[in-house]
């Protein structure tokens, strides 16, 4: 199965809701006039009121004679609202590129690091990880397990000392040694921050500030991992994390397990933060760049 096929298959729970709404627009034989069913289905997909109303206004401006034509109209409307949103992971060759990973517990942060690393390795880049999630039990071990599978070195202690370090001190040490070794990419894992846990959020900010002491431009990217099943709450998470660190991109996981994938349309319409990658499964290859056209088609049941 190709990546686009996996993406559209993963969006099936959300697309069924929307497709049923589009078919409902024809229930009274009044094509292009009654869009209440369409609006309701968009809301149920967690697209948000504003984006749903805008799409319904686009529908009213068009003429259509069958469901597929209506699907095309809605797909085009969704795509137009997402044109700015796709920004594939870009790692320039040269100095060590530091990527700070953030996200709440259970968002799929560790597996996302592994999947993004696989993409980097496939491009011939060298990758290392800093295991700075010392809050969640078993987090370091989980990261080390993935590192062993992919052949990636994982910094877990002060290099050369074997002593445990605070998350920020470990991050500092990892960047120092990654630079010395000429490593292309260093992913810095952080604790699964609960947005309302002030000390943990402060620790995240401290890690980001500490990175700049050893590399002024670091972190070069800060990616927030969002669990696709949380729907509109993703926007709340994004705004809270932005108060602590500069989020440069989003990684959206578990789109195959949700009927709320429409939240991406509403969130990307409100925020200028791009989507670096989306995931639709547990396998290492089940994550790729955010293909706006394929996403829009898959969300309405086309293809």
C-alpha positions in Angstrom: 0.0 0.0 0.0 1.4 3.4 -1.0 1.7 6.3 1.5 -1.2 8.2 -0.1 -3.4 5.0 0.1 -2.5 4.6 3.8 -3.3 8.3 4.5 -6.7 8.1 2.8 -7.5 4.8 4.5 -6.4 6.3 7.9 -8.8 9.2 7.4 -11.8 6.9 6.8 -13.4 7.5 10.2 -13.5 11.2 9.6 -14.4 11.0 5.9 -17.4 8.8 6.6 -18.9 11.5 8.8 -18.4 14.2 6.2 -19.4 12.1 3.2 -22.7 11.2 5.0 -23.3 14.9 5.4 -22.6 15.6 1.8 -25.0 12.9 0.7 -27.6 14.3 3.1 -27.5 17.5 1.1 -29.3 15.6 -1.6 -31.9 14.0 0.6 -34.6 16.6 -0.3 -33.6 16.9 -3.9 -32.6 20.5 -3.3 -29.0 20.5 -4.5 -26.8 23.4 -3.5 -29.4 25.1 -1.3 -29.6 23.1 2.0 -26.2 22.7 3.6 -27.3 22.1 7.2 -26.3 18.4 7.0 -22.9 19.4 5.5 -22.3 21.9 8.3 -23.2 19.4 11.0 -20.9 16.8 9.6 -18.0 19.3 9.4 -18.6 20.2 13.1 -18.7 16.5 14.0 -15.3 16.1 12.4 -14.1 18.8 14.8 -13.4 21.3 12.0 -14.6 24.2 14.2 -17.5 26.7 13.6 -15.5 29.3 11.7 -13.9 27.0 9.1 -17.2 25.0 8.7 -19.1 28.2 8.0 -16.6 29.3 5.4 -16.7 26.0 3.6 -20.5 26.1 3.6 -20.4 29.6 2.1 -18.2 28.3 -0.7 -20.7 25.5 -1.3 -23.5 28.1 -1.7 -21.5 29.9 -4.4 -21.2 26.8 -6.6 -23.5 24.7 -8.7 -23.4 20.9 -8.4 -25.5 18.1 -9.7 -24.2 15.0 -7.8 -22.3 14.0 -4.6 -18.9 13.7 -6.3 -19.1 17.3 -7.6 -20.0 18.5 -4.1 -17.1 16.5 -2.7 -14.8 18.3 -5.1 -16.1 21.7 -4.0 -15.6 20.9 -0.4 -12.2 19.3 -1.0 -11.0 22.4 -2.9 -12.3 24.7 -0.2 -10.4 22.7 2.5 -7.2 22.6 0.4 -7.3 26.4 0.0 -7.3 26.8 3.8 -4.3 24.5 4.1 -2.0 25.8 1.4 0.3 27.4 3.9 0.3 24.5 6.3 2.6 21.9 4.7 6.3 22.2 5.5 8.2 18.9 5.2 11.1 18.3 7.6 14.1 20.1 6.2 17.5 19.4 7.7 20.3 21.3 6.0 23.7 19.6 5.8 26.5 21.3 7.7 26.6 22.0 11.4 24.7 19.8 13.8 20.9 20.6 13.4 19.2 20.4 16.8 15.5 19.5 16.9 13.7 19.8 20.2 10.6 17.6 20.5 7.7 18.5 22.8 4.3 17.1 23.5 2.0 15.8 26.2 2.0 12.3 27.6 0.6 9.7 25.1 0.9 11.9 22.0 3.3 9.5 20.3 6.4 11.6 20.7 8.9 8.8 21.1 7.7 6.9 18.1 7.5 10.1 16.1 11.2 10.7 16.8 11.9 7.2 15.5 9.9 7.8 12.4 11.4 11.2 11.6 14.8 9.7 12.2 14.2 6.9 9.7 13.4 9.7 7.1 16.7 11.4 8.0 18.7 8.1 7.8 17.2 7.3 4.4 18.6 10.7 3.2 22.1 9.6 4.4 22.1 11.9 7.4 23.7 10.8 10.7 21.4 11.1 13.7 21.7 11.0 17.5 19.2 11.4 20.3 19.3 13.0 23.7 17.0 11.3 26.2 15.9 14.3 28.3 12.5 12.8 29.4 13.3 11.9 32.9 9.8 12.5 34.2 7.9 9.6 32.6 8.7 6.1 33.9 10.3 4.0 31.2 10.7 6.9 28.7 14.5 6.6 28.5 14.3 2.8 28.1 11.7 3.2 25.3 13.9 5.7 23.5 16.9 3.4 23.8 14.9 0.4 22.5 14.1 2.4 19.4 17.6 3.7 19.1 18.9 0.1 19.1 16.5 -0.9 16.4 17.6 2.0 14.2 21.3 1.9 15.1 21.1 5.4 16.6 23.3 6.5 19.6 21.3 7.8 22.5 22.8 10.2 25.1 21.4 9.3 28.5 24.1 10.5 30.9 27.0 13.0 31.0 29.2 11.8 28.2 32.4 10.3 29.6 31.2 10.5 33.2 28.4 8.0 33.4 26.6 10.2 35.9 22.9 11.1 35.7 22.2 14.7 34.7 19.3 17.1 34.8 17.4 17.3 31.5 18.9 20.6 30.6 22.4 19.6 31.6 22.1 16.4 29.5 20.8 18.4 26.5 23.9 20.7 26.8 26.3 17.7 27.0 24.6 16.0 24.1 24.8 19.0 21.8 28.5 19.5 22.7 29.4 15.9 21.8 27.2 15.8 18.7 29.0 18.8 17.4 32.4 17.3 18.1 31.4 14.2 16.2 29.9 16.1 13.3 26.5 14.5 13.7 24.0 15.9 11.2 20.9 15.8 13.4 20.3 15.7 17.2 16.8 15.0 18.4 16.2 16.2 22.0 13.4 14.3 23.6 11.6 16.0 26.5 9.1 15.0 29.1 5.5 14.6 28.2 4.5 18.0 29.5 1.1 18.4 31.0 0.0 21.9 30.0 -1.1 22.7 33.5 2.1 21.4 35.2 4.0 24.6 35.7 7.3 23.1 36.9 7.5 20.8 33.9 6.7 23.5 31.4 9.4 25.6 33.1 11.8 22.7 32.6 11.0 22.7 28.9 11.8 26.4 28.7 15.0 25.8 30.6 16.1 23.1 28.1 15.5 25.4 25.2 17.5 28.2 26.9 20.3 25.9 27.8 20.7 24.7 24.2 21.5 28.2 23.2 24.5 28.3 25.6 26.3 25.7 23.5 24.8 26.5 20.1 23.3 30.1 19.8 20.9 29.1 17.0 19.6 26.0 18.8 17.1 24.6 18.9 17.0 25.0 15.1 13.5 23.5 15.1 11.0 22.9 17.9 8.3 20.4 16.9 5.1 19.9 18.9 3.7 16.4 18.7 -0.1 16.4 18.6 -2.3 13.4 19.1 -4.9 13.6 16.3 -7.6 12.1 18.5 -7.8 15.2 20.8 -9.5 17.2 18.1 -10.0 20.9 18.8 -8.1 20.6 22.0 -4.9 20.5 19.9 -5.2 24.2 19.3 -5.3 24.8 23.1 -2.2 22.7 23.5 -0.4 24.6 20.7 -1.2 28.0 22.3 0.0 26.9 25.7 3.2 25.5 24.5 3.9 28.6 22.4 4.0 30.5 25.6 7.0 28.5 26.7 9.0 27.8 23.5 8.9 28.9 19.9 7.1 26.1 18.1 8.3 25.9 14.5 6.2 23.0 13.4 3.6 20.3 14.2 3.8 16.5 14.0 0.3 15.1 14.0 -0.1 11.4 15.0 -2.9 8.8 15.1 -5.0 10.2 12.3 -6.0 6.6 11.6 -7.7 6.3 15.1 -9.9 9.4 15.1 -13.1 10.8 13.6 -11.9 14.3 14.4 -9.2 14.8 11.7 -11.1 17.9 10.6 -9.5 19.8 13.5 -6.4 20.3 11.3 -8.4 22.5 9.0 -9.7 24.7 11.8 -6.4 24.8 13.6 -4.3 25.6 10.5 -6.8 28.3 9.5 -6.1 30.0 12.8 -2.4 29.3 13.2 0.5 29.9 10.9 2.4 27.0 12.5 3.1 24.5 9.7 2.6 20.8 9.8 5.9 18.9 9.3 4.5 15.4 9.2 1.4 13.3 9.8 1.2 9.7 11.0 -1.5 7.1 10.2 -0.2 3.9 11.9 2.3 2.2 14.2 4.8 1.1 11.5 8.1 3.0 11.0 6.9 4.0 7.5 3.5 5.3 8.6 4.6 8.9 8.8 5.3 11.3 6.0 5.1 14.9 4.9 1.7 16.6 5.1 0.2 16.3 1.6 -2.5 18.9 1.7 -4.2 17.8 -1.6 -4.4 14.2 -0.5 -5.6 15.1 2.9 -8.4 17.3 1.6 -9.5 14.6 -0.8 -9.3 11.9 1.8 -11.2 13.9 4.3 -14.3 14.1 2.0 -14.0 10.5 0.8 -12.5 11.0 -2.6 -10.0 8.6 -4.0 
